[in-house]
Amino acid sequence: MMKINKITIFGLLVSIFLIVAGIFLFSRENKQQTTVHISHAPTAEEVLKENANTDLFMLEDSVYETNIEWVDQLSLTKKDIVGEIESNYSNEAAFKNKMATKLPIGTKIYSTNEREDVLIVQYKGEERKYYRLSEG
């Protein structure tokens, strides 16, 4: 009868040890930090930091940039006037809606029939396509 008690006690101790070890390992695994990266559309300031000569404007809190090869190759038609450039960017001012780096004040901005992420402006007798910069 004594042997059964020793075996039972030994088994009980091993079981307790395994449970405690499992809890320890599980709790360490859950304490690992998880980093979440949230992407956002670039701001005008971020784009200009990369290239100070970028031709862009902001409309309805979105930044639009021109001279993007694949956008320039799109066949698009003007639809409605959606805005007009009201101010020009200078390094002292924060970038705001209807502000442009290169386009003069008064330049009309048009939507297109084919795409919602591209706008057209008429400037110096030519149409320029501006692409809305998105996350990434």
C-alpha positions, 0 to 999 in steps of 0.5 A: 500500500505504501508503493501506491501512495508513493506512485500517486504522490509522484504522479500528482507532483509531475502533473502539478509541475507540467501545469505550472510549466504550461502556465508559465510558458503560455503567460510569457507567450502572451506578453510579447508585444505586437506592433501594428502599422497603420498606413495613411495617405501621404500628406502634402508635407510628406510628399514635398519632403521627398521632392520639393519640386513636386507639382501637387495640390490638395482638394477635400483633404486629399493630395493630388500629384501630376507627372505620374507616367501611367496616369498621364497615359490614361484616356480621360475626359473632363466632367464637372468643375470640382474646385479652383486653386485659391492659394499657393504653397510657401514653406512658411504656411501649412498646406490646406485645401485648394492650395497648389505648389505650381498651379496659379490661383484661379486654375479650375479643377475638373472631375473625370468621367472615367475615374474618381481618383484622377482630376484634370486641370487646364493649364497653359493650353494643356490638360494635366492629370492629377492622381489622388495619392493613397495609402502606402 
